[in-house]
Amino acid sequence: MIDLEQVSARALGEAIRAKKVSSLEATGAAIARLAAAHELTNCTLSLDAEEALSAAKACDGAIAAGKPAGPLAGVPLAHKDMFDRKGKIASWGARIRAEAPAAQDATVIARLQAAGALQVAALHLTEFAFGPTGHNYVLGHARNPWDPTRITGGSSAGTAAAVAFGAIPAGLGSDTGGSLRLPAAACGVCSIKPTWGRVSRAGAMPLAPALDTIGVIARYVEDLALMLGLLAGADPRDPAASTLPVPAYLARLDDPVRGLRLGIDAAVLGSAHPEVQGMLQRVTKILERQGLVTAACRFPDWQTLDHLVQLTQMPDCSAAHAANLRSRPNDYGPQVRARLELGHFIAAVDHLTALRARGTYLRRTLEETFKDIDIAILPIFADPLPTIAELDIGGGPTLQAAMARVVKFTRPINYLGLPTLALPVPRAGGLPNGIQLVGRPYAEAQLLAVGHAYQREVAPELARPLA
Amino acid sequence: MPEPTIDPQPEAGAGTGLDMPPERRHAAKAHAALLSAAAAKVAAELPLSADVDDFRRILMAEARP
């Protein structure tokens, strides 16, 4: 008997292909669980129940007829509502949307479909994916499935909430300043933010193209590996998509991790809340038990990295929205509006300085920070999980400082373009949180192998409101 | 021959045309100035040859798949 709430996407696909469970049954159950998850968390923006059930029936028919089936054949998934789907208009979590339905699927949607995956819903995101908390002043705030008064993290809020609840095993998100890692940490699940350029962005809503990265949120690291393997690779529709060969991530999950050197930057870690420092130390102990060896490391000046990523991001975001921000400013929520305005005040020469310096800082990080380590470990949130009310600050004067604290440990990594794996910390009965493992360029397979080893000791959990 | 006259230009600058209350405009300018100071420090250390494409080149060159 398969537990449809608990099962991984990989195992569910295997069971559907082996006719141990039908796609129709799995999809119907996912739709029902998504309704329950939505009631608790506001995770769903649109449900595609009839379409998904019809595709599930077709999938079951094809399998019964002995036709070839992909690794995700008949598996119900749902994704952040920012990817083009042919004939549909994505919400982008916003009032302002594309004027016409998409002419073709986003590359990531097309690649998952080619593997047989179904999409049962489009999920919540912060307006235009521009916000790290899950607040959305246009479509309603997302709520954490462990404690609905707490933030989900953002911007891939709906995907993390739905995955954590067990409505779906995995789904897509994006990360420009932390949007895959923050919701994964807040909801107690995993995510992979690949190296910038590893996954095509074609057909995904752009936020800041110099930083935007598409990735996966899942409860099981094996699903991150499976899906990244399907998504990654060259794409003529995205000239930034890397032509490097795609490793067999799933096959490499059991690569040895013993002896890998795990770097801790004590100066950076020291600026986190003591509870967060304690969480990171507990995770480090677990990784040591899996054979990793801890060592000291030192990132380039963290404050400078944070300034450089803002100089890169803010004008990039603001340029895309410049016309609408002038002609229909009231169609933006207060937080996104205030953040988009900021980009207009950054001088072009400063923006270009940040872009010109990016290679220098990446090289410095690889030559100095990673000189004696393989992977760096960092917090994701600087503080224990805040409430929705604590960060319900709209576009007010405390906005920049509050947002800066939330993305303190995430957005500098986007500037460096490095791959990161987010893992949940053991909760010990409390609220979830997470850590991130940062790798060298294109070292996703190594990160995933470490994450897989970690899950031997820290099993995935389903999120339910804490008593 | 009369001196050519130059039409007065409308005031231009950062944030022109944005409907912003003065306090938000002030806050945005102050934050941009903070970032600009950081950019100036970074720029002082950058070689003239630093290029926006360096980042992608290094990512590819240092790939560890």
Interface residues (C-beta under 8 A of the other chain):
Chain A: T195 W196 G197 A240 S242 L244 P245 P247 Q303 T304 H307 L308 Q310 L311 L325 R326 P329 A338 E341 L342 H344 F345 I346 A347 V349 D350 L352 T353 A354 L355 R356 A357 R358 G359 T360 L362 R363 L366 G395 P397 Q400 G417 G439 R440 P441 Y442 A443 E444 A445 Q446
Chain B: A14 G15 G17 L18 D19 M20 E23 R24 R25 A27 A28 K29 H31 A32 L34 L35 S36 A38 A39 K41 V42 A43 L46 A50 D51 V52 D53 D54 F55 R56 R57 I58 L59 M60 E62 A63 R64 P65
